[in-house]
Amino acid sequence: MDEKLSKLIKPGADLRRVDLRGVDLRSRDLRRANLSRTDLSHADLRDAIMIRVNLRGANLEGADLRGTNLHYANLQKTKLTEADFSEANLMGADLRQVDLRRAILSRAYLCNANLNNALIRYRSKTVRISFTKE
């Protein structure tokens, strides 16, 4: 990553629609950053701090998010094919309308995450999660 881009990647940064394919962002503090529609495919985001980050519509295909803190992150409509969320904190994250069928969620913490209309694989079948108020 060049020095100019490195200075832009910080908490609260506005990085909408930026091409960050394959960039190494390990352990970076990106809390409250706007990464909507950003291409983060195959990026290394291990152990990054991404609390309340906006990733709506971003491309995270093949991204490494192991151990990343995505507490209350907005991941609506993101592309997550083969993204690795192993041991990631997704507490309170917004995962509405996300296809998780090929994402890796081993030991991911999903307490209070919004999974409404998300697609998951369960026992070799695709399941759409829907919640309704009683």
Contacts in CASP RR format, 6 or more apart in sequence:
PFRMAT RR
TARGET T0000
AUTHOR 0000-0000-0000
METHOD contacts of the structure
MODEL  1
MDEKLSKLIKPGADLRRVDLRGVDLRSRDLRRANLSRTDLSHADLRDAIM
IRVNLRGANLEGADLRGTNLHYANLQKTKLTEADFSEANLMGADLRQVDL
RRAILSRAYLCNANLNNALIRYRSKTVRISFTKE
1 9 0 8 1.000
1 23 0 8 1.000
1 24 0 8 1.000
5 23 0 8 1.000
8 15 0 8 1.000
9 15 0 8 1.000
9 25 0 8 1.000
9 28 0 8 1.000
9 30 0 8 1.000
9 33 0 8 1.000
10 29 0 8 1.000
10 30 0 8 1.000
10 33 0 8 1.000
11 29 0 8 1.000
11 30 0 8 1.000
11 31 0 8 1.000
11 32 0 8 1.000
11 33 0 8 1.000
12 30 0 8 1.000
12 31 0 8 1.000
12 32 0 8 1.000
12 33 0 8 1.000
12 34 0 8 1.000
13 30 0 8 1.000
13 33 0 8 1.000
13 34 0 8 1.000
14 33 0 8 1.000
14 34 0 8 1.000
15 33 0 8 1.000
15 34 0 8 1.000
15 35 0 8 1.000
15 38 0 8 1.000
16 34 0 8 1.000
16 35 0 8 1.000
16 36 0 8 1.000
16 37 0 8 1.000
16 38 0 8 1.000
17 36 0 8 1.000
17 37 0 8 1.000
17 38 0 8 1.000
18 35 0 8 1.000
18 38 0 8 1.000
18 39 0 8 1.000
19 38 0 8 1.000
19 39 0 8 1.000
20 35 0 8 1.000
20 38 0 8 1.000
20 39 0 8 1.000
20 40 0 8 1.000
20 43 0 8 1.000
21 39 0 8 1.000
21 40 0 8 1.000
21 41 0 8 1.000
21 42 0 8 1.000
21 43 0 8 1.000
22 40 0 8 1.000
22 41 0 8 1.000
22 42 0 8 1.000
22 43 0 8 1.000
22 44 0 8 1.000
23 40 0 8 1.000
23 43 0 8 1.000
23 44 0 8 1.000
24 43 0 8 1.000
24 44 0 8 1.000
25 43 0 8 1.000
25 44 0 8 1.000
25 45 0 8 1.000
25 48 0 8 1.000
26 44 0 8 1.000
26 45 0 8 1.000
26 46 0 8 1.000
26 47 0 8 1.000
26 48 0 8 1.000
27 46 0 8 1.000
27 47 0 8 1.000
27 48 0 8 1.000
27 49 0 8 1.000
28 45 0 8 1.000
28 48 0 8 1.000
28 49 0 8 1.000
29 48 0 8 1.000
29 49 0 8 1.000
30 48 0 8 1.000
30 49 0 8 1.000
30 50 0 8 1.000
30 53 0 8 1.000
31 49 0 8 1.000
31 50 0 8 1.000
31 51 0 8 1.000
31 52 0 8 1.000
31 53 0 8 1.000
32 51 0 8 1.000
32 52 0 8 1.000
32 53 0 8 1.000
33 50 0 8 1.000
33 53 0 8 1.000
33 54 0 8 1.000
34 53 0 8 1.000
34 54 0 8 1.000
35 53 0 8 1.000
35 54 0 8 1.000
35 55 0 8 1.000
35 58 0 8 1.000
36 54 0 8 1.000
36 55 0 8 1.000
36 56 0 8 1.000
36 57 0 8 1.000
36 58 0 8 1.000
36 74 0 8 1.000
37 56 0 8 1.000
37 57 0 8 1.000
37 58 0 8 1.000
38 55 0 8 1.000
38 58 0 8 1.000
38 59 0 8 1.000
39 58 0 8 1.000
39 59 0 8 1.000
40 55 0 8 1.000
40 58 0 8 1.000
40 59 0 8 1.000
40 60 0 8 1.000
40 63 0 8 1.000
41 59 0 8 1.000
41 60 0 8 1.000
41 61 0 8 1.000
41 62 0 8 1.000
41 63 0 8 1.000
41 79 0 8 1.000
42 61 0 8 1.000
42 62 0 8 1.000
42 63 0 8 1.000
43 60 0 8 1.000
43 63 0 8 1.000
43 64 0 8 1.000
44 63 0 8 1.000
44 64 0 8 1.000
45 63 0 8 1.000
45 64 0 8 1.000
45 65 0 8 1.000
45 68 0 8 1.000
46 64 0 8 1.000
46 65 0 8 1.000
46 66 0 8 1.000
46 67 0 8 1.000
46 68 0 8 1.000
47 66 0 8 1.000
47 67 0 8 1.000
47 68 0 8 1.000
48 65 0 8 1.000
48 68 0 8 1.000
48 69 0 8 1.000
49 68 0 8 1.000
49 69 0 8 1.000
50 68 0 8 1.000
50 69 0 8 1.000
50 70 0 8 1.000
50 73 0 8 1.000
51 69 0 8 1.000
51 70 0 8 1.000
51 71 0 8 1.000
51 72 0 8 1.000
51 73 0 8 1.000
52 71 0 8 1.000
52 72 0 8 1.000
52 73 0 8 1.000
53 70 0 8 1.000
53 73 0 8 1.000
53 74 0 8 1.000
54 73 0 8 1.000
54 74 0 8 1.000
55 73 0 8 1.000
55 74 0 8 1.000
55 75 0 8 1.000
55 78 0 8 1.000
56 74 0 8 1.000
56 75 0 8 1.000
56 76 0 8 1.000
56 77 0 8 1.000
56 78 0 8 1.000
57 76 0 8 1.000
57 77 0 8 1.000
57 78 0 8 1.000
57 79 0 8 1.000
58 75 0 8 1.000
58 78 0 8 1.000
58 79 0 8 1.000
59 78 0 8 1.000
59 79 0 8 1.000
60 75 0 8 1.000
60 78 0 8 1.000
60 79 0 8 1.000
60 80 0 8 1.000
60 83 0 8 1.000
61 79 0 8 1.000
61 80 0 8 1.000
61 81 0 8 1.000
61 82 0 8 1.000
61 83 0 8 1.000
62 81 0 8 1.000
62 82 0 8 1.000
62 83 0 8 1.000
62 84 0 8 1.000
63 83 0 8 1.000
63 84 0 8 1.000
64 83 0 8 1.000
64 84 0 8 1.000
65 83 0 8 1.000
65 84 0 8 1.000
65 85 0 8 1.000
65 88 0 8 1.000
66 84 0 8 1.000
66 85 0 8 1.000
66 86 0 8 1.000
66 87 0 8 1.000
66 88 0 8 1.000
67 86 0 8 1.000
67 87 0 8 1.000
67 88 0 8 1.000
67 89 0 8 1.000
68 85 0 8 1.000
68 88 0 8 1.000
68 89 0 8 1.000
69 88 0 8 1.000
69 89 0 8 1.000
70 85 0 8 1.000
70 88 0 8 1.000
70 89 0 8 1.000
70 90 0 8 1.000
70 93 0 8 1.000
71 89 0 8 1.000
71 90 0 8 1.000
71 91 0 8 1.000
71 92 0 8 1.000
71 93 0 8 1.000
72 91 0 8 1.000
72 92 0 8 1.000
72 93 0 8 1.000
72 94 0 8 1.000
73 90 0 8 1.000
73 93 0 8 1.000
73 94 0 8 1.000
74 93 0 8 1.000
74 94 0 8 1.000
75 93 0 8 1.000
75 94 0 8 1.000
75 95 0 8 1.000
75 98 0 8 1.000
76 94 0 8 1.000
76 95 0 8 1.000
76 96 0 8 1.000
76 97 0 8 1.000
76 98 0 8 1.000
77 96 0 8 1.000
77 97 0 8 1.000
77 98 0 8 1.000
78 98 0 8 1.000
79 99 0 8 1.000
80 98 0 8 1.000
80 99 0 8 1.000
80 100 0 8 1.000
80 102 0 8 1.000
80 103 0 8 1.000
81 99 0 8 1.000
81 102 0 8 1.000
81 103 0 8 1.000
82 102 0 8 1.000
82 103 0 8 1.000
82 104 0 8 1.000
83 103 0 8 1.000
83 104 0 8 1.000
84 103 0 8 1.000
84 104 0 8 1.000
85 103 0 8 1.000
85 104 0 8 1.000
85 105 0 8 1.000
85 106 0 8 1.000
85 108 0 8 1.000
86 104 0 8 1.000
86 105 0 8 1.000
86 106 0 8 1.000
86 107 0 8 1.000
86 108 0 8 1.000
87 106 0 8 1.000
87 107 0 8 1.000
87 108 0 8 1.000
87 109 0 8 1.000
88 108 0 8 1.000
88 109 0 8 1.000
89 108 0 8 1.000
89 109 0 8 1.000
90 108 0 8 1.000
90 109 0 8 1.000
90 110 0 8 1.000
90 113 0 8 1.000
91 109 0 8 1.000
91 110 0 8 1.000
91 111 0 8 1.000
91 112 0 8 1.000
91 113 0 8 1.000
92 111 0 8 1.000
92 112 0 8 1.000
92 113 0 8 1.000
92 114 0 8 1.000
93 110 0 8 1.000
93 113 0 8 1.000
93 114 0 8 1.000
94 113 0 8 1.000
94 114 0 8 1.000
95 113 0 8 1.000
95 114 0 8 1.000
95 115 0 8 1.000
95 118 0 8 1.000
96 114 0 8 1.000
96 115 0 8 1.000
96 116 0 8 1.000
96 117 0 8 1.000
96 118 0 8 1.000
97 116 0 8 1.000
97 117 0 8 1.000
97 118 0 8 1.000
98 115 0 8 1.000
98 118 0 8 1.000
98 119 0 8 1.000
99 118 0 8 1.000
99 119 0 8 1.000
100 115 0 8 1.000
100 118 0 8 1.000
100 119 0 8 1.000
100 120 0 8 1.000
100 121 0 8 1.000
101 119 0 8 1.000
101 120 0 8 1.000
101 121 0 8 1.000
101 126 0 8 1.000
102 121 0 8 1.000
115 129 0 8 1.000
115 131 0 8 1.000
116 129 0 8 1.000
116 130 0 8 1.000
116 131 0 8 1.000
117 128 0 8 1.000
117 129 0 8 1.000
117 130 0 8 1.000
118 128 0 8 1.000
118 129 0 8 1.000
119 126 0 8 1.000
119 127 0 8 1.000
119 128 0 8 1.000
119 129 0 8 1.000
120 126 0 8 1.000
120 127 0 8 1.000
120 129 0 8 1.000
121 127 0 8 1.000
END
